[in-house]
């Protein structure tokens, strides 16, 4: 009788573990397949801008622009002191900072020309309570055919930043040092 209990217990534990894996594994696979499908199927004419994310670290705040597959875009930056984050003909984004880092990705867009829908999935603007990075905002332009993606970062007491690209997956990273 003790022999049966020993064999049943491992079998039931194995069944529970297998059931748990079946419940969690498809969700993880579906999420990663969805991200790949969005960039693989979308026709952004160059590089798709899929979204953004941010985190703070002991010596810097990191802002990441996630991109689809293909060639990495070229970028330009400029600084704006004080006021509200503006771009072009007075277009303003509702994030506040002491100064702003404007980033333009050239030959990149968050719009799928074939499907006529956006592929950019992050909020258009968001605030952060980080030491150096206070918020982000994406400028919305009616003419997506310009194939430029305009993003602004609201900075606190600014010291310096470093902007670089990484691959596998493609992304543009901005480290704002404290």
N, C-alpha and C positions, 0 to 999 in steps of 0.2 A: 504494500500500500504506500509506504514511504517512497518507493521507487517511482510510482506513477506521479506523485505530487512533484517530484523533482523534475520529471520530464515535462509535465504540464506547465510548470512555472516558466521555464525558459521559452517554451513555445508561445505562451501568452505574452511574455515580454517581447519576444521577437515580433509577434503579430501587432502589438501596440506600436513598436518602433516603425514597422513597415507602414502602418496606417498613418502615423504622423508624417513620415517622409512623403507619402502619396498626397497628403493634404498641403504640405508646404512646397514641395518641389515644383509642381505645375505653376504656382503663382510666381516663383522666382524666374522660371523659364519664360513664362508669358511676358513678364515685365521686360526682360532683356530682349526678347524677340520683337516686342512692340517698338522698342527704341531703334533697333536695327532696321525694322521694316519702314518706319517713318522716314529715315534718311535714305534708305536704299531705293524706295519707290518714288519719293518726292523729286520733283524737277525744280530745283532752285536756280537753275541755269549756271551755277558755279558751286558754291559751298552753302549748305543749309546751316542756319543757326538754330539749334534745337532748344536751348535754354541756358539758364545761369544758376550758379549756386555760390555760397559764401560761407566762410568759417574763420574763426580767430585762432591764433597760435600765440605762444609766449612772446615772440619778437615781431610778428607781422600778422596782418589780416589778409586772407587769400580770397580772391574773387575769380571764378572760373566761368568762361563762356564755352559751353559744350557745342561742338560742331559735328556735322555729318561726315560721311566718308568723302574722300577726294582730296584735291589740292588745298593746302592751308591758305587762308586769305592773307593779303598784305594789310597792314594797319597803320594808321596815323593817330597821334595823340596831341592834345592841347590842354592847357590849364586855364581855368577861369577862376578869378578871385572874387569871393563874396557874392551877394545877391542871391538870385534863384538860378538853378541849373537851366540854361537856355541853349538853344541851337537854332541857327538859321533865323528866319523871320519872326523872332520873338516866341517861338514854341518853347514852353516851359514845362518842366517835370516837377511834381510836388515832393521832392526830397530836399532836405536842408543840410548844408555843410558849411564849413569855413571857406573851403575852396572845392573846386570840382575838376575831375580828370575826365575829359571827353575822349572817347575811343571811337574811331570809325574803322569798321572792317570793310575793305574794298573787295568787290566780287563775292559778296556774301549777302544772304537775305534769309529772313524767317518766313518766306512765302513760297508755297508750292504752285508754280505756274501751271502745271498740267492739271492739278486738281482744283485750283482756284481757292485754296484754303491755307491758313497759317500752319507752319510746322513748329514755330516757336511756342513753347508750352509753359514758360515761367511767367510770373507776374510782370506786367509792364513797368511797375515801380514798386520798390520795397524799402523799408527802413531797417537798419541794423543797429544794435547797441554794442558795437565793437569799439575798441580803443581808437582805431584810425579810420575804419570804414564805417560811414554812417548811413549809407543807402545807395541804391542804384535806380536808374531809370532808363527806359528805352524810348527813344524818340520815334513817334509813329509818323510816317510819311505816306501820303496817298499814292505816290508813284513808286511802286516796288520795282519797276523795271530799271531804276537807277542802280540796283544791285549793290547798295551800300547799307550796312547795318550800323546805326548810330546808338551808342550807349554812353551814359554818363555815370560817374561814381561820385557820390558826395563824401568828402573827406573831412575829418576832424582836424586836430592840430597836426598838420601834415609835415612829414620829414622827407621821405623819398619813396619811390615806387620802382618796381622792376616788372616789365611786361615781356612774356616769352610764350612760345608755342610748344605743345607736347603732342605726341601722336599715340595711337593705339589705346584708346580712342583719341580722335583729334579734339584739341581744345586750346584756347588762348587763356593764359593765366596772368593775373595781376597780383603781385605781392606788394602791399602797402605797409611799410615798416613803421613801427611805433616810435 
